[in-house]
Amino acid sequence: MCTFFLQSLAISVFRSVTALKSKDGSEEWGYVQVRPKAHMFWWLYRSPYRVEDPSKPWPIILWLQGGPGASGVGFGNFEEIGPLDTNLRPRSSTWLRKADLLFVDNPVGTGYSFVEDSNLFVKTDEEAATDLTTLLIKLFNRNEGLQKSPLFIFAESYGGKFAVTLGLSAFKAIQDKKLKLTLGGVALGDSWISPEDYVLSWGPLLKDLSRLDDNGLRKSNIIAQGIKKQLKDGDFVGATNSWGELESSIIDNSNNVDFYNFLLDDSASVPVTSSAKELGLSREISMKRYSKYLTSKRSKQLSSPGGDGNVEDLLNGPIKKKLKIIPKNVTWGGQSEEVSNFLKGDFMKPRINEVDELLAKGVNVTVYSGQVDLICATKGTEAWIRKLKWEGLRNFLGKHRKALYCGDDGKTKGFVKSYKNLHFYWILGAGHFVPTDQPCVALDMVGAITQSPAASN
């Protein structure tokens, strides 16, 4: 496994890329200056489970976190799929079993990434994709070893919007011979692709689950229909504010349902007072639920005896010391709130058309959805998929699902449906965070998506 404390470091600096790596070469990390005074942090793990198979090249997974403003280097790495958990103990279900892992703190200002001028925060998903493409160009074009591995873009939550815009940007850069890599595919995990379809799904879904009554459903539907009209009118900032209002209404009327697992109460919920609503602060408060959930409830679930599992203390303490490259004045996550604020005009914009474009170009697109997720509920995901204009949609919808199993208990763990380059996984028993809620079937899914030559677990 990866060694946490390193005995020595090798340092290389070329142009706008600064990189450090472990003595054994199993880890490499650094900064890419994606624009003047805009610095994006990345961390690459090379798998100790690599299998050399000429017919099936070993893949690389690029992990994109959501938020927007949540750190892939922190959350995706230590909370979900990286080699170590938040107590720095080996994770048996690490996705390194199937691929190398590349984590980035995206957009700039997230996690360890930072900008030297507030005017440099991105304001759109496309701007974020441009920065990510620049990072890939500077990492892959100079490294023939990386170029041999197909790159799979995996995303969670809002990261799905970054994934599809990056997928198109990277595809074009590859065609224009500006980027030297093979794009293996895009995988959208519980992703915020169509905000309209998700907010419209919340009320009816919770009513069917007895979590809302008729009064709660009526209040939810009124706000959701208002959001639909705002989106139609192009009032995306207004829709973002209304989204926060809708979340607050549902929390009030459901007695704190957990947006990341609708079978639970949200112990990490941030209350929104009437005065906060009057000041228009409900959106900002709602934005914090994603990271608050991960840093509190998720850390407690994953932490082991003898450690507190606090990811913020970990990243600003031992990890920052290990990496040696983080500027002293940069605090992990210190600019994250500004990241989300600058994207408020894009937050509610759909990215269905981008999925359509990827499919039309022949790019493999996988969608996977946790059964008990609310924020990106399966009901909403199925709704936006039915809106695709892709020529293969009718055949895809007509296909029968295949049951998925994992382990020896013989119980159904999910379903999968595929047609040509579109694939859909229903993961049973999982909420918003599929890799941690159902690690066994998630790992099998990753192996199937990437066609990893690794042996089955």
N, C-alpha and C positions, 0 to 999 in steps of 0.2 A: 504493500500500500504506500501512499504518498507520505513522505517524512515531513512532519510539521516543522520542527526546528532544524534549520539548515546549518551545516558545518561551514559551508563556503558558498559564495555566489559568483556567478560570471556575469559581467555587465557589458552590454553593447549599446551604443548610441549611434543611430544613423538618421540623418535629416530630422524629421519631426516625430520619430519614434524612439522611445526610451524603453529598453527591455532588460529584465533581470531573469535569471533562471537558476534552478537548483543544480547542484553539482552533478546529479545523475540524469539531468535533463527531463525528469518526469513532470516538472512544472515550469511554466514560464509566465511572466506577467509584466505589465508596464502601462505606459501611456502612449496614446496616439493623439497628436495635435490635429484634430479633424478640421479645424479652422483656426486662424490666428487667435490665441488666447482662449481657445475652447479645447479642453483636454478630456479625452475619454479613456477610462481605465478598463483593462481587459485582463483575464486570467485564464490560461490554457492548461488543462491537465491531460497528460498522455496516459492512456489506459495501460495498467499492468496486465490486463486480460487480453491484450491485442493478439489476434490470430492472423497470420500471414496467409492469405489465400488469393492467388493471382486472379481468380475468376470473380472474387467478391472483395473489393478493396475495403479496408477498415474505415468506417465513417467518422465524421466529426459532427457533433451536435452543438449548434449555437443556441444558447438559452436566453430568451428575452422575457424579462419580468414585466408585471403590469404596474398598476398604480393610477395614472402614470407618476413616476418618481420613486417606485420601489426598486430596490437594488438586487440585480441578479447575482452579483458577487456575494452579497450577504444572504438574501433569502433563498434564491434558487440553489445556491451552492451549499450553504450550511444547514438550511431548513428542509431541503427537499431532495436533491439528487446528487450532490457532490460526494466526495470520498469520506468526509468527516461530518459529524453532527455538531450541534452548538456546544457540546462538551468536549469537542475534539476527539471523539471516539469514532472508530470505523463504522461506516454505514453499510450494512450487508446488501441493501437494495440499491446501491449507487448505480447510476446509469453508465459509469465507467465500465461496467460489465459488458456493455454493448457498443461503446463508442468512446472516442476522446471527447472531452467537454470544454467548450469555450464559453466563459461567462463574461458579460460586459455590463458596465453600469451605464445604461442608456435611458433617456437622453442625457446629454452633458448637464451636469448638476446633480445627477443621481448618484447615490453611494459615494464612492471615492472620486468620481468624475467631477470636474468643476469648470467654471468659467471665471475669467478675470474681469468681465464686464457684464452687467445684468442684461444688456442689450443682446447678448449672444445666446440666451436661452432660446430653444426652438419653440415655435408657435404652432406648428402643424406636424402631423404624422409624416408628411413627405419630407419636411426638413430633417426630422429625426432619421428617416431612411437614407437621406443623402449623407449624413454624418456616418451612419453605420457602413454604408458602401465605401466611404473613404477609409474607414478603419479596416475593412476587409481587403481593400486594394493594398494598403500599406503592410498588412500582415502576410497575405498570401502571395503577392506578386514576387516577393524576394525569397520565398521559401518553397523550394521544389517538393520537399517532403509533405508539406501541407496540401499542395496542389494535387497530390496523388489520392487524397481522401475526399469523397463526396461530402458536401456540406448540407446538413439538414437543419433548417431553422425551426426550432420548437419554441412555442410561446404559451404564456398563461395570462388570462384576464385581458387587461388593456394591451398587454404585449402582443396580442393577436393582430391588433391594428398596425403595430410597427412591423410585424412579421410579413403581412401581405404587401405593405408598401415597400419594405426592404426586398421582398422576393421579386417584385417587378423591377426595382431599381438595379438589383444585382443581375437579373436576367439581361437587362439592357446593357449593363457594363460588360458582361461576358460577351454578348453579341458584338459590341463595339471594340472588343479586344483590349479593354481597359482593366479588366479583372480576370485573373488567371485562377479559376476554380471551376469545379463541377457542382452545379446546384442539384442536390439530390431530391429536395422537396421541402414543403412547408407543412408544419403540423400545428394546428390551432387547438389548444387545450382550454376549455371553458372560456372562450375568448369573446370580447366585447365588440363583435363585428357589426351587429345591428342594434344599437341602443333602443330604438323604437320597439322592436319585437320583444326585447327583454322587459321593458317597463310595462308593456301591454300584457305580458304573461304573468306578472307577479300576483296581481289581485285574484284572477280566476284560479291560478294554481293553489294559492293559500286558502281560498274559499273551499276548494275540493278537499284540502287537507285538514279542514276545520280550524285553521289557524286564524282566519278572518271570518267574521259573520257578515250578514247582508249589509249592515251599516259600514263596516270596514271595507267591503268590496266596493260599495258605491263611492266612498271617498277616494279609494285608490283609482277607480276607473275614471273619475272626473279629472284627477290630476294627470293620469296617463294620457287621456284623450287631449288634454291641453298641451302636453308635450308633443304629441303627434302633430297637432296644428302648428306649434312653434317650429318644428322641424320642416314641415311643408312650407312655411313662410320664410325659412332660412334664418330664423332667430336662434342660432345655436348656443349663444351665451345664455339667453333666457331659458332654453331647454335644459341647459346644465344646472342652472339654479333651481328649476322645477324638479329636476331629478333628485336633488338633495331634499326638496320638500316632500317628494313622494316617499323616499326612503324613511324619512322621519315619521310620516303618517302611518306607514306600514308598521314600523317599530312600535309606535304608540298603540295601534289598534290590534296588534298581535301579541302584546306583552313581551316585546323584545325578541322576535324571531331572529335566528342567526342567518344572516344573508349568505353565509358560506356553507351552511348545512341546515336546511329548513326543519330538520327533526330536533334541533337543539334550540335552547335559549342563548342569546348573545351576551355572554358575560363580559365581553370586551366592548360592548356598545357605548358610544359617546352620546350622552343625552343632549338634545337640542332644546334650549329654552325658548319661550315665546319671544323674548327680547332678541335672541340670536336670529330667529326667523325674520323679525322686523328689520334687522340690520342686514339681512341678506347673507348671513354667515352659514346657513345650513349646508351649502355646497362644500365650503371649506371643511366643515366638521365631518361631513359624509366622506370626503376624500381621505380622511385620516383613518377610516375604519379598516381599510385594507391592510395598511402597515401595522395598525394597532392590533389587529387580529393575529397577524403573523408574529409580532414581537411579544405577545402575551400568551394567548391560548395555545398557539402552535408551538411556541417554545416550551411551554409546560408539558405538552403532550410528548414532545420528542426528548426532553431532558432526562438524564439518567441520575440515579442516586449519586451524590457527591458533586453535583454541578448545578448551577442555576439556569443554564441554557439561555442566558440573556444575550441575544445576537448583537444588540447595540454596544454593550460593554465589550463583547468579544472583538467586534470589528474596530472599535476605537482603542482597544488595548492590545492584547497579544498579536492579533493579526496585523495591525498597523505596524507594530514593532518588527514582526517577521518580514513584511514586505519591503521595508527600508526605503521605499521610493515615494511614499505618500508625503506631500509637503506638510510641514509642521502646522501650518495654519488651516489645513483642510480637515474637517471633521466628517466622518462617514455619515452621509445623509443630511449634511448641514444645509444643502441647497434644495432638498427634495420638494419642500412645500412650494418653493418658487417654480420648480419644474411643472407641477400640476397647475399652478395658477396661470402660467403662460400658455398652457394648452387648453384653457377653458373654452376657447372658441372652436376647438376641434373635438372636444371630448364626446359630444353626442353625434358627431358625423358618422354615418355608416360607411363600411368598407366592403359591402357586398360586391360592388362592381370590380374591385381589385381581385376578389376571389374568382370572379368570372373570367377576368383577364388571364390570371394564372392558369386556370383550367384550359382556356382556349389555346394557350401557348404550349400546352402539354406538360406543364409542371405538375408533379404529384402533390395533391393537397389532401391532407388528413385532418379530420375534425374529430375531437374526442370530448366527451361530456360526462361529468359526474352526475349520477342519478339524483342526489339530494342537494345539489347546488341550487341556490335561488338567484344570486346576482346575475349569473349567466345560465339561467335555467334551460334544461334540455327542450322544454316546450318552446322557448324563444329561439333556440338554435335551429330546431326543425322548421320553424316558421321562416327564418331568413334563407335557409337552404332551398325551400320551395320557391323562393323569389329569384333564384339563379336563372340566367338566360342560357346557360351552357347547353349545348346540343345533346349532351348525354344525360341530362337531368331526368327525363321521363323514364329511361331505362334504369337509371340508378334507383329511382323511387319504387320501381316495380320489382326490384330484386328482393329475395328473401334474406333475412339475417342469419348469420351463423353464430351459434352459442360459443362462448369462451369459458375455459376452465383454467384453474391454476392451483397447483398443490394436489394433495391426495384425497381431499374430502368429497370430490365429485359434485360440488355445488356450482351452479351457474354464477360466473363472476362478471359476465358482460355479454355483449353481442357486437358483431361487426358486419358491415355491409360495404361492398365495393363494386364499382363499375368503372372500367378504364382507369383514369387517374384521380378519381374521387373516392375517398374512403371515410367511413363514419364508424366510430367506436362509442358504444353506450357502456359506461363503466358502472356496474352496480355497487351500491354501498359507498360510493365516493361522493364527496362534496366538491367544493371549488378547487381543492388541492389534491388532484388525482394521484400524483406520485407518492404522497405520504399516506393518503387514505386507503389506497389499494396498491401497495408497492409491487406485489407479485405480478398481477395481471398488467400493470403499467409497464413493468420491465419487459414482459413478453411482447406487449404492443410495440415498444421501442425497437425491439429486435426485428419485428415484422416490418415496421415502417422503413428502417434503415437497411434491411436485408443484411444485418450484421453477420459475419462469419463465426461469431462467438457461439460456443455450445450453449444449449438450453439449460436453464437452471433447474 
